[in-house]
Amino acid sequence: MFGQTTTPAPTERGLEDLDAAALAYAARIQGLPAARRQEARDDLVRFALPFAGRLARRYRGRGEPLEDLEQVARLGLVNAVDRYDPERGSFTAYAAITIVGEIKRHFRDRTWGVHVPRRLRDLILEVGQATATLTSELSRAPTVAELSERLETPQEEILAALESAAGYSPASLNAPVGGESSAEFGDLVGESDSVLESVDDRVTVSGLLGRLPWRERRILAMRFYGNQTQAEIAARFGISQMHVSRLLSRALTWLRQSMLNDAPAPWQSGTAEPEPPRPRMVVRRAGDRVLVEVAGDLATEAAERLRRVLGEAIGTGHPAEVVVDLAGVTALHPGAAAALVSSRDAALRAGIPVRLARATPAVRGVLATAGLAAVAG
């Protein structure tokens, strides 16, 4: 950063010589043109370089190359020379404060291995100082509560500072584990994700399920997602258990063949597929409340109808409460859940509370995902 010079370095009387040199510099630049002032400034900086180097060497061994610390110290020295005012006292004291401040700022802002917000970096330093003080006073390591009380800072922020302190010098994933093995630290982190291998299959199956008739889709969902027995499914559809077994077998065979082929195989039902039943939605008044009874499979196609029915219930004479009875709902699809969310928001804007009652566990899980758990009674 600075070239070699023949200017003598400070001797044992270096600090006194440096103060004298600074006073001579301040007197010398009075009345000089800018070019001559620059020459005098450079002379003082070169003379004080050993002083900056000594301050930099105090911080070696802290993970930063000494050459970098010396460069930072020299930058602080230049700033001290440029801002020096002899009327404010000793140049040596002022330069030491400026140089050390620049070095500490370098450690704070430039040496972190992981980015940490400045507010948190400052708190980490305070926690470190408070830890050292309390350890000396208590003859043991302080607790988080004690640090929080000493620094008048919430415990959550103390914990965040303690965890973030590891970001200053994070361990390398390529660091050797030790011993004679060639394993690295990264080899011990994480594990093989077997579920990742099934992502392609899951995406393919999701697309194929949409091509199945509604009854087969519903039976597959009830069997493999709802964990219902074939007998329970048969009772729900009003068919025999043997028929449910045949429908499951045919649907699974078709899915398997379609996944192995480039194009989905044509669906062969053998019989005319029944139309899916229309969801039932009934609105009735119960005192100062409005009760909306909903039953059936609330597919995405039913979302607009559900939104319209709930809008009528909310607008019926400003009721004290709107209760949506979901006991008869066998499935709640995303579009219908979105309709419930928008209706709930519209009711809240009108000052009318909405409660979703008697939902089955499967439907309750969809409501929780949609953010409706708070109104699901």
Secondary structure by P-SEA (a helix, b strand, c coil): ccccccccccccaaaaaaaaaaaaaaaaaccccaaaaaaaaaaaaaaaaaaaaaaaaccccccccaaaaaaaaaaaaaaaaaacccccccaaaaaaaaaaaaaaaaaacccccccccaaaaaaaaaaaaaaaaaaaaacccccaaaaaaaacccaaaaaaaaaacccccccccccccccccccccccccccccccccaaaaaaaaaaaaaaccaaaaaaaaaaccccccaaaaaaaacccaaaaaaaaaaaaaaaaaaaaccccccccccccccccccbbbbbbbcccbbbbbbbccccccaaaaaaaaaaaaaacccccbbbbbccccccccaaaaaaaaaaaaaaaaacbbbbbccccaaaaaaaaaaccccccc
